[in-house]
């Protein structure tokens, strides 16, 4: 509702790196065309094919840092060229 003609996708969470907000089996809706800013919860795909739900912690010309909500997981850093796409999470089933 209210998305107009924007394309969105539903994905299912696996793993526990985003607990307690998202648990394995939760479904999320992502919008590839939505603007993304620091602090947003996102899904990112690397050029190596890894897809992950994270928080966009840092983004500049040299680094994209993706953080987990679960403190058991360290933040991950990538070169911008290693990121195929980032989409903002709009909604989650819980």
Jmol script that loads the backbone (N, CA, C; Angstrom):
load data "model"
ATOM      1  N   UNK A   1       0.825  -1.221   0.000  1.00  0.00           N
ATOM      2  CA  UNK A   1       0.000   0.000   0.000  1.00  0.00           C
ATOM      3  C   UNK A   1       0.852   1.261   0.000  1.00  0.00           C
ATOM      4  N   UNK A   2       0.480   2.190  -0.820  1.00  0.00           N
ATOM      5  CA  UNK A   2       1.178   3.467  -0.868  1.00  0.00           C
ATOM      6  C   UNK A   2       2.499   3.440  -1.597  1.00  0.00           C
ATOM      7  N   UNK A   3       2.864   2.335  -2.241  1.00  0.00           N
ATOM      8  CA  UNK A   3       4.141   2.255  -2.932  1.00  0.00           C
ATOM      9  C   UNK A   3       4.054   2.715  -4.379  1.00  0.00           C
ATOM     10  N   UNK A   4       2.857   2.936  -4.875  1.00  0.00           N
ATOM     11  CA  UNK A   4       2.711   3.375  -6.255  1.00  0.00           C
ATOM     12  C   UNK A   4       3.221   2.323  -7.208  1.00  0.00           C
ATOM     13  N   UNK A   5       4.089   2.722  -8.129  1.00  0.00           N
ATOM     14  CA  UNK A   5       4.616   1.790  -9.127  1.00  0.00           C
ATOM     15  C   UNK A   5       5.999   1.253  -8.766  1.00  0.00           C
ATOM     16  N   UNK A   6       6.472   1.544  -7.566  1.00  0.00           N
ATOM     17  CA  UNK A   6       7.803   1.089  -7.158  1.00  0.00           C
ATOM     18  C   UNK A   6       7.848  -0.437  -7.082  1.00  0.00           C
ATOM     19  N   UNK A   7       8.934  -1.017  -7.595  1.00  0.00           N
ATOM     20  CA  UNK A   7       9.127  -2.457  -7.538  1.00  0.00           C
ATOM     21  C   UNK A   7       9.691  -2.822  -6.174  1.00  0.00           C
ATOM     22  N   UNK A   8       9.085  -3.822  -5.529  1.00  0.00           N
ATOM     23  CA  UNK A   8       9.566  -4.318  -4.240  1.00  0.00           C
ATOM     24  C   UNK A   8       9.697  -5.833  -4.319  1.00  0.00           C
ATOM     25  N   UNK A   9      10.482  -6.394  -3.411  1.00  0.00           N
ATOM     26  CA  UNK A   9      10.720  -7.828  -3.383  1.00  0.00           C
ATOM     27  C   UNK A   9      10.559  -8.348  -1.969  1.00  0.00           C
ATOM     28  N   UNK A  10      10.073  -9.574  -1.848  1.00  0.00           N
ATOM     29  CA  UNK A  10       9.985 -10.252  -0.560  1.00  0.00           C
ATOM     30  C   UNK A  10      11.132 -11.244  -0.468  1.00  0.00           C
ATOM     31  N   UNK A  11      11.805 -11.250   0.667  1.00  0.00           N
ATOM     32  CA  UNK A  11      12.899 -12.180   0.931  1.00  0.00           C
ATOM     33  C   UNK A  11      12.671 -12.818   2.293  1.00  0.00           C
ATOM     34  N   UNK A  12      13.271 -13.973   2.506  1.00  0.00           N
ATOM     35  CA  UNK A  12      13.146 -14.644   3.793  1.00  0.00           C
ATOM     36  C   UNK A  12      14.500 -14.621   4.500  1.00  0.00           C
ATOM     37  N   UNK A  13      14.480 -14.283   5.776  1.00  0.00           N
ATOM     38  CA  UNK A  13      15.700 -14.214   6.584  1.00  0.00           C
ATOM     39  C   UNK A  13      16.175 -15.620   6.928  1.00  0.00           C
ATOM     40  N   UNK A  14      17.491 -15.816   6.830  1.00  0.00           N
ATOM     41  CA  UNK A  14      18.116 -17.033   7.349  1.00  0.00           C
ATOM     42  C   UNK A  14      19.283 -16.573   8.214  1.00  0.00           C
ATOM     43  N   UNK A  15      19.574 -17.313   9.253  1.00  0.00           N
ATOM     44  CA  UNK A  15      20.669 -16.935  10.146  1.00  0.00           C
ATOM     45  C   UNK A  15      20.202 -16.052  11.282  1.00  0.00           C
ATOM     46  N   UNK A  16      21.167 -15.674  12.138  1.00  0.00           N
ATOM     47  CA  UNK A  16      20.815 -14.920  13.346  1.00  0.00           C
ATOM     48  C   UNK A  16      21.585 -13.616  13.513  1.00  0.00           C
ATOM     49  N   UNK A  17      22.231 -13.132  12.472  1.00  0.00           N
ATOM     50  CA  UNK A  17      23.057 -11.927  12.612  1.00  0.00           C
ATOM     51  C   UNK A  17      22.242 -10.653  12.842  1.00  0.00           C
ATOM     52  N   UNK A  18      20.947 -10.696  12.558  1.00  0.00           N
ATOM     53  CA  UNK A  18      20.113  -9.495  12.763  1.00  0.00           C
ATOM     54  C   UNK A  18      19.130  -9.663  13.919  1.00  0.00           C
ATOM     55  N   UNK A  19      19.325 -10.699  14.736  1.00  0.00           N
ATOM     56  CA  UNK A  19      18.479 -10.844  15.925  1.00  0.00           C
ATOM     57  C   UNK A  19      18.817  -9.732  16.907  1.00  0.00           C
ATOM     58  N   UNK A  20      17.892  -9.209  17.650  1.00  0.00           N
ATOM     59  CA  UNK A  20      16.534  -9.698  17.833  1.00  0.00           C
ATOM     60  C   UNK A  20      15.509  -9.114  16.856  1.00  0.00           C
ATOM     61  N   UNK A  21      15.897  -8.183  15.994  1.00  0.00           N
ATOM     62  CA  UNK A  21      14.915  -7.546  15.099  1.00  0.00           C
ATOM     63  C   UNK A  21      14.360  -8.524  14.073  1.00  0.00           C
ATOM     64  N   UNK A  22      15.240  -9.297  13.443  1.00  0.00           N
ATOM     65  CA  UNK A  22      14.810 -10.253  12.427  1.00  0.00           C
ATOM     66  C   UNK A  22      15.328 -11.629  12.813  1.00  0.00           C
ATOM     67  N   UNK A  23      14.442 -12.604  12.775  1.00  0.00           N
ATOM     68  CA  UNK A  23      14.796 -13.983  13.106  1.00  0.00           C
ATOM     69  C   UNK A  23      14.705 -14.850  11.846  1.00  0.00           C
ATOM     70  N   UNK A  24      15.379 -15.995  11.884  1.00  0.00           N
ATOM     71  CA  UNK A  24      15.306 -16.937  10.763  1.00  0.00           C
ATOM     72  C   UNK A  24      13.843 -17.252  10.482  1.00  0.00           C
ATOM     73  N   UNK A  25      13.465 -17.174   9.216  1.00  0.00           N
ATOM     74  CA  UNK A  25      12.090 -17.435   8.802  1.00  0.00           C
ATOM     75  C   UNK A  25      11.248 -16.189   8.614  1.00  0.00           C
ATOM     76  N   UNK A  26      11.651 -15.050   9.229  1.00  0.00           N
ATOM     77  CA  UNK A  26      10.918 -13.797   9.011  1.00  0.00           C
ATOM     78  C   UNK A  26      10.990 -13.429   7.532  1.00  0.00           C
ATOM     79  N   UNK A  27       9.947 -12.801   7.055  1.00  0.00           N
ATOM     80  CA  UNK A  27       9.936 -12.301   5.673  1.00  0.00           C
ATOM     81  C   UNK A  27      10.084 -10.792   5.714  1.00  0.00           C
ATOM     82  N   UNK A  28      10.872 -10.280   4.779  1.00  0.00           N
ATOM     83  CA  UNK A  28      11.084  -8.838   4.686  1.00  0.00           C
ATOM     84  C   UNK A  28      10.713  -8.367   3.283  1.00  0.00           C
ATOM     85  N   UNK A  29      10.344  -7.109   3.197  1.00  0.00           N
ATOM     86  CA  UNK A  29      10.075  -6.460   1.910  1.00  0.00           C
ATOM     87  C   UNK A  29      11.175  -5.428   1.701  1.00  0.00           C
ATOM     88  N   UNK A  30      11.841  -5.500   0.552  1.00  0.00           N
ATOM     89  CA  UNK A  30      12.906  -4.555   0.228  1.00  0.00           C
ATOM     90  C   UNK A  30      12.541  -3.783  -1.035  1.00  0.00           C
ATOM     91  N   UNK A  31      13.049  -2.564  -1.098  1.00  0.00           N
ATOM     92  CA  UNK A  31      12.802  -1.689  -2.249  1.00  0.00           C
ATOM     93  C   UNK A  31      14.139  -1.255  -2.841  1.00  0.00           C
ATOM     94  N   UNK A  32      14.539  -1.851  -3.952  1.00  0.00           N
ATOM     95  CA  UNK A  32      15.819  -1.480  -4.565  1.00  0.00           C
ATOM     96  C   UNK A  32      15.897  -0.015  -4.995  1.00  0.00           C
ATOM     97  N   UNK A  33      14.763   0.590  -5.316  1.00  0.00           N
ATOM     98  CA  UNK A  33      14.783   1.976  -5.784  1.00  0.00           C
ATOM     99  C   UNK A  33      14.708   3.010  -4.683  1.00  0.00           C
ATOM    100  N   UNK A  34      14.509   2.586  -3.443  1.00  0.00           N
ATOM    101  CA  UNK A  34      14.390   3.541  -2.331  1.00  0.00           C
ATOM    102  C   UNK A  34      15.758   4.088  -1.944  1.00  0.00           C
ATOM    103  N   UNK A  35      15.829   5.373  -1.617  1.00  0.00           N
ATOM    104  CA  UNK A  35      17.111   5.932  -1.169  1.00  0.00           C
ATOM    105  C   UNK A  35      17.588   5.220   0.102  1.00  0.00           C
ATOM    106  N   UNK A  36      18.903   5.058   0.219  1.00  0.00           N
ATOM    107  CA  UNK A  36      19.508   4.383   1.367  1.00  0.00           C
ATOM    108  C   UNK A  36      20.443   5.360   2.059  1.00  0.00           C
ATOM    109  N   UNK A  37      20.330   5.435   3.387  1.00  0.00           N
ATOM    110  CA  UNK A  37      21.211   6.321   4.150  1.00  0.00           C
ATOM    111  C   UNK A  37      21.822   5.568   5.322  1.00  0.00           C
ATOM    112  N   UNK A  38      22.850   6.125   5.902  1.00  0.00           N
ATOM    113  CA  UNK A  38      23.512   5.524   7.052  1.00  0.00           C
ATOM    114  C   UNK A  38      22.472   5.265   8.144  1.00  0.00           C
ATOM    115  N   UNK A  39      22.542   4.088   8.732  1.00  0.00           N
ATOM    116  CA  UNK A  39      21.617   3.705   9.792  1.00  0.00           C
ATOM    117  C   UNK A  39      20.422   2.905   9.310  1.00  0.00           C
ATOM    118  N   UNK A  40      20.188   2.867   7.994  1.00  0.00           N
ATOM    119  CA  UNK A  40      19.080   2.085   7.444  1.00  0.00           C
ATOM    120  C   UNK A  40      19.378   0.595   7.539  1.00  0.00           C
ATOM    121  N   UNK A  41      18.317  -0.177   7.755  1.00  0.00           N
ATOM    122  CA  UNK A  41      18.412  -1.626   7.650  1.00  0.00           C
ATOM    123  C   UNK A  41      18.262  -1.961   6.176  1.00  0.00           C
ATOM    124  N   UNK A  42      19.202  -2.764   5.675  1.00  0.00           N
ATOM    125  CA  UNK A  42      19.279  -3.017   4.239  1.00  0.00           C
ATOM    126  C   UNK A  42      19.537  -4.492   3.955  1.00  0.00           C
ATOM    127  N   UNK A  43      19.341  -4.858   2.704  1.00  0.00           N
ATOM    128  CA  UNK A  43      19.835  -6.120   2.170  1.00  0.00           C
ATOM    129  C   UNK A  43      20.864  -5.738   1.114  1.00  0.00           C
ATOM    130  N   UNK A  44      22.022  -6.362   1.189  1.00  0.00           N
ATOM    131  CA  UNK A  44      23.095  -6.092   0.231  1.00  0.00           C
ATOM    132  C   UNK A  44      23.505  -7.395  -0.438  1.00  0.00           C
ATOM    133  N   UNK A  45      23.862  -7.271  -1.704  1.00  0.00           N
ATOM    134  CA  UNK A  45      24.409  -8.414  -2.433  1.00  0.00           C
ATOM    135  C   UNK A  45      25.803  -8.040  -2.906  1.00  0.00           C
ATOM    136  N   UNK A  46      26.756  -8.919  -2.631  1.00  0.00           N
ATOM    137  CA  UNK A  46      28.120  -8.680  -3.081  1.00  0.00           C
ATOM    138  C   UNK A  46      28.295  -9.197  -4.504  1.00  0.00           C
ATOM    139  N   UNK A  47      29.337  -8.750  -5.154  1.00  0.00           N
ATOM    140  CA  UNK A  47      29.627  -9.238  -6.501  1.00  0.00           C
ATOM    141  C   UNK A  47      30.031 -10.715  -6.476  1.00  0.00           C
ATOM    142  N   UNK A  48      30.394 -11.225  -5.297  1.00  0.00           N
ATOM    143  CA  UNK A  48      30.710 -12.651  -5.142  1.00  0.00           C
ATOM    144  C   UNK A  48      29.447 -13.489  -4.961  1.00  0.00           C
ATOM    145  N   UNK A  49      28.282 -12.828  -4.836  1.00  0.00           N
ATOM    146  CA  UNK A  49      27.015 -13.550  -4.747  1.00  0.00           C
ATOM    147  C   UNK A  49      26.430 -13.684  -3.358  1.00  0.00           C
ATOM    148  N   UNK A  50      27.112 -13.184  -2.332  1.00  0.00           N
ATOM    149  CA  UNK A  50      26.596 -13.271  -0.961  1.00  0.00           C
ATOM    150  C   UNK A  50      25.496 -12.226  -0.771  1.00  0.00           C
ATOM    151  N   UNK A  51      24.382 -12.648  -0.184  1.00  0.00           N
ATOM    152  CA  UNK A  51      23.268 -11.744   0.105  1.00  0.00           C
ATOM    153  C   UNK A  51      23.106 -11.700   1.615  1.00  0.00           C
ATOM    154  N   UNK A  52      23.007 -10.490   2.181  1.00  0.00           N
ATOM    155  CA  UNK A  52      22.935 -10.361   3.636  1.00  0.00           C
ATOM    156  C   UNK A  52      22.059  -9.188   4.060  1.00  0.00           C
ATOM    157  N   UNK A  53      21.342  -9.393   5.148  1.00  0.00           N
ATOM    158  CA  UNK A  53      20.584  -8.315   5.787  1.00  0.00           C
ATOM    159  C   UNK A  53      21.490  -7.709   6.850  1.00  0.00           C
ATOM    160  N   UNK A  54      21.630  -6.395   6.824  1.00  0.00           N
ATOM    161  CA  UNK A  54      22.536  -5.695   7.741  1.00  0.00           C
ATOM    162  C   UNK A  54      22.033  -4.273   7.972  1.00  0.00           C
ATOM    163  N   UNK A  55      22.798  -3.516   8.745  1.00  0.00           N
ATOM    164  CA  UNK A  55      22.590  -2.086   8.921  1.00  0.00           C
ATOM    165  C   UNK A  55      23.709  -1.389   8.162  1.00  0.00           C
ATOM    166  N   UNK A  56      23.355  -0.395   7.356  1.00  0.00           N
ATOM    167  CA  UNK A  56      24.376   0.367   6.641  1.00  0.00           C
ATOM    168  C   UNK A  56      25.047   1.296   7.647  1.00  0.00           C
ATOM    169  N   UNK A  57      26.279   0.954   8.056  1.00  0.00           N
ATOM    170  CA  UNK A  57      26.983   1.692   9.094  1.00  0.00           C
ATOM    171  C   UNK A  57      27.856   2.809   8.537  1.00  0.00           C
ATOM    172  N   UNK A  58      28.388   2.596   7.320  1.00  0.00           N
ATOM    173  CA  UNK A  58      29.314   3.578   6.731  1.00  0.00           C
ATOM    174  C   UNK A  58      29.312   3.386   5.225  1.00  0.00           C
ATOM    175  N   UNK A  59      29.371   4.496   4.514  1.00  0.00           N
ATOM    176  CA  UNK A  59      29.437   4.410   3.050  1.00  0.00           C
ATOM    177  C   UNK A  59      30.129   5.655   2.524  1.00  0.00           C
ATOM    178  N   UNK A  60      31.276   5.442   1.893  1.00  0.00           N
ATOM    179  CA  UNK A  60      31.990   6.545   1.259  1.00  0.00           C
ATOM    180  C   UNK A  60      32.676   6.018   0.001  1.00  0.00           C
ATOM    181  N   UNK A  61      33.556   6.788  -0.574  1.00  0.00           N
ATOM    182  CA  UNK A  61      34.196   6.396  -1.832  1.00  0.00           C
ATOM    183  C   UNK A  61      35.108   5.183  -1.689  1.00  0.00           C
ATOM    184  N   UNK A  62      35.564   4.894  -0.461  1.00  0.00           N
ATOM    185  CA  UNK A  62      36.502   3.787  -0.257  1.00  0.00           C
ATOM    186  C   UNK A  62      35.915   2.581   0.458  1.00  0.00           C
ATOM    187  N   UNK A  63      34.842   2.778   1.239  1.00  0.00           N
ATOM    188  CA  UNK A  63      34.364   1.696   2.110  1.00  0.00           C
ATOM    189  C   UNK A  63      32.851   1.670   2.215  1.00  0.00           C
ATOM    190  N   UNK A  64      32.305   0.455   2.230  1.00  0.00           N
ATOM    191  CA  UNK A  64      30.917   0.216   2.617  1.00  0.00           C
ATOM    192  C   UNK A  64      30.996  -0.710   3.826  1.00  0.00           C
ATOM    193  N   UNK A  65      30.505  -0.227   4.975  1.00  0.00           N
ATOM    194  CA  UNK A  65      30.525  -1.044   6.186  1.00  0.00           C
ATOM    195  C   UNK A  65      29.102  -1.467   6.524  1.00  0.00           C
ATOM    196  N   UNK A  66      28.925  -2.769   6.696  1.00  0.00           N
ATOM    197  CA  UNK A  66      27.628  -3.346   7.022  1.00  0.00           C
ATOM    198  C   UNK A  66      27.728  -3.986   8.398  1.00  0.00           C
ATOM    199  N   UNK A  67      26.819  -3.597   9.287  1.00  0.00           N
ATOM    200  CA  UNK A  67      26.860  -4.069  10.668  1.00  0.00           C
ATOM    201  C   UNK A  67      25.664  -4.957  10.967  1.00  0.00           C
ATOM    202  N   UNK A  68      25.869  -5.890  11.882  1.00  0.00           N
ATOM    203  CA  UNK A  68      24.801  -6.752  12.371  1.00  0.00           C
ATOM    204  C   UNK A  68      24.196  -6.138  13.622  1.00  0.00           C
ATOM    205  N   UNK A  69      22.946  -6.475  13.907  1.00  0.00           N
ATOM    206  CA  UNK A  69      22.337  -6.067  15.169  1.00  0.00           C
ATOM    207  C   UNK A  69      22.793  -6.985  16.300  1.00  0.00           C
ATOM    208  N   UNK A  70      23.071  -8.235  15.976  1.00  0.00           N
ATOM    209  CA  UNK A  70      23.530  -9.218  16.950  1.00  0.00           C
ATOM    210  C   UNK A  70      25.005  -8.920  17.254  1.00  0.00           C
ATOM    211  N   UNK A  71      25.337  -8.619  18.524  1.00  0.00           N
ATOM    212  CA  UNK A  71      26.727  -8.259  18.853  1.00  0.00           C
ATOM    213  C   UNK A  71      27.732  -9.390  18.689  1.00  0.00           C
ATOM    214  N   UNK A  72      27.265 -10.609  18.455  1.00  0.00           N
ATOM    215  CA  UNK A  72      28.177 -11.731  18.219  1.00  0.00           C
ATOM    216  C   UNK A  72      28.854 -11.645  16.855  1.00  0.00           C
ATOM    217  N   UNK A  73      28.384 -10.748  15.991  1.00  0.00           N
ATOM    218  CA  UNK A  73      28.920 -10.621  14.636  1.00  0.00           C
ATOM    219  C   UNK A  73      29.607  -9.272  14.467  1.00  0.00           C
ATOM    220  N   UNK A  74      30.840  -9.311  14.003  1.00  0.00           N
ATOM    221  CA  UNK A  74      31.605  -8.078  13.752  1.00  0.00           C
ATOM    222  C   UNK A  74      31.101  -7.402  12.480  1.00  0.00           C
ATOM    223  N   UNK A  75      31.255  -6.077  12.399  1.00  0.00           N
ATOM    224  CA  UNK A  75      30.903  -5.394  11.141  1.00  0.00           C
ATOM    225  C   UNK A  75      31.766  -5.914   9.994  1.00  0.00           C
ATOM    226  N   UNK A  76      31.213  -5.826   8.802  1.00  0.00           N
ATOM    227  CA  UNK A  76      31.932  -6.275   7.602  1.00  0.00           C
ATOM    228  C   UNK A  76      32.198  -5.072   6.715  1.00  0.00           C
ATOM    229  N   UNK A  77      33.400  -4.993   6.181  1.00  0.00           N
ATOM    230  CA  UNK A  77      33.781  -3.891   5.293  1.00  0.00           C
ATOM    231  C   UNK A  77      34.028  -4.416   3.885  1.00  0.00           C
ATOM    232  N   UNK A  78      33.574  -3.622   2.921  1.00  0.00           N
ATOM    233  CA  UNK A  78      33.723  -3.951   1.503  1.00  0.00           C
ATOM    234  C   UNK A  78      34.178  -2.708   0.756  1.00  0.00           C
ATOM    235  N   UNK A  79      34.850  -2.912  -0.353  1.00  0.00           N
ATOM    236  CA  UNK A  79      35.085  -1.817  -1.291  1.00  0.00           C
ATOM    237  C   UNK A  79      33.773  -1.603  -2.044  1.00  0.00           C
ATOM    238  N   UNK A  80      33.435  -0.382  -2.419  1.00  0.00           N
ATOM    239  CA  UNK A  80      32.176  -0.157  -3.148  1.00  0.00           C
ATOM    240  C   UNK A  80      32.034  -1.046  -4.386  1.00  0.00           C
ATOM    241  N   UNK A  81      33.139  -1.339  -5.065  1.00  0.00           N
ATOM    242  CA  UNK A  81      33.084  -2.189  -6.259  1.00  0.00           C
ATOM    243  C   UNK A  81      32.696  -3.631  -5.932  1.00  0.00           C
ATOM    244  N   UNK A  82      32.798  -4.028  -4.667  1.00  0.00           N
ATOM    245  CA  UNK A  82      32.432  -5.386  -4.262  1.00  0.00           C
ATOM    246  C   UNK A  82      30.940  -5.528  -3.972  1.00  0.00           C
ATOM    247  N   UNK A  83      30.209  -4.417  -3.953  1.00  0.00           N
ATOM    248  CA  UNK A  83      28.777  -4.434  -3.673  1.00  0.00           C
ATOM    249  C   UNK A  83      28.012  -4.322  -4.987  1.00  0.00           C
ATOM    250  N   UNK A  84      27.218  -5.359  -5.304  1.00  0.00           N
ATOM    251  CA  UNK A  84      26.423  -5.353  -6.536  1.00  0.00           C
ATOM    252  C   UNK A  84      25.211  -4.446  -6.382  1.00  0.00           C
ATOM    253  N   UNK A  85      24.529  -4.526  -5.214  1.00  0.00           N
ATOM    254  CA  UNK A  85      23.395  -3.653  -4.944  1.00  0.00           C
ATOM    255  C   UNK A  85      23.072  -3.637  -3.455  1.00  0.00           C
ATOM    256  N   UNK A  86      22.392  -2.577  -3.055  1.00  0.00           N
ATOM    257  CA  UNK A  86      21.892  -2.419  -1.685  1.00  0.00           C
ATOM    258  C   UNK A  86      20.450  -1.958  -1.795  1.00  0.00           C
ATOM    259  N   UNK A  87      19.548  -2.615  -1.047  1.00  0.00           N
ATOM    260  CA  UNK A  87      18.128  -2.255  -1.054  1.00  0.00           C
ATOM    261  C   UNK A  87      17.658  -2.047   0.389  1.00  0.00           C
ATOM    262  N   UNK A  88      16.902  -1.002   0.608  1.00  0.00           N
ATOM    263  CA  UNK A  88      16.394  -0.692   1.939  1.00  0.00           C
ATOM    264  C   UNK A  88      15.273  -1.641   2.317  1.00  0.00           C
ATOM    265  N   UNK A  89      15.277  -2.094   3.576  1.00  0.00           N
ATOM    266  CA  UNK A  89      14.200  -2.928   4.099  1.00  0.00           C
ATOM    267  C   UNK A  89      13.043  -2.008   4.488  1.00  0.00           C
ATOM    268  N   UNK A  90      11.870  -2.262   3.921  1.00  0.00           N
ATOM    269  CA  UNK A  90      10.698  -1.439   4.202  1.00  0.00           C
ATOM    270  C   UNK A  90       9.794  -2.024   5.278  1.00  0.00           C
ATOM    271  N   UNK A  91       9.764  -3.358   5.368  1.00  0.00           N
ATOM    272  CA  UNK A  91       8.796  -4.007   6.242  1.00  0.00           C
ATOM    273  C   UNK A  91       9.282  -5.412   6.570  1.00  0.00           C
ATOM    274  N   UNK A  92       8.890  -5.922   7.744  1.00  0.00           N
ATOM    275  CA  UNK A  92       9.228  -7.293   8.129  1.00  0.00           C
ATOM    276  C   UNK A  92       8.046  -7.947   8.826  1.00  0.00           C
ATOM    277  N   UNK A  93       7.822  -9.230   8.547  1.00  0.00           N
ATOM    278  CA  UNK A  93       6.806 -10.009   9.264  1.00  0.00           C
ATOM    279  C   UNK A  93       7.464 -10.522  10.541  1.00  0.00           C
ATOM    280  N   UNK A  94       6.734 -10.475  11.634  1.00  0.00           N
ATOM    281  CA  UNK A  94       7.330 -10.952  12.891  1.00  0.00           C
ATOM    282  C   UNK A  94       6.315 -11.619  13.752  1.00  0.00           C
TER     283      UNK A  94
END
end "model"
wireframe off; spacefill off
backbone 0.3
color backbone group
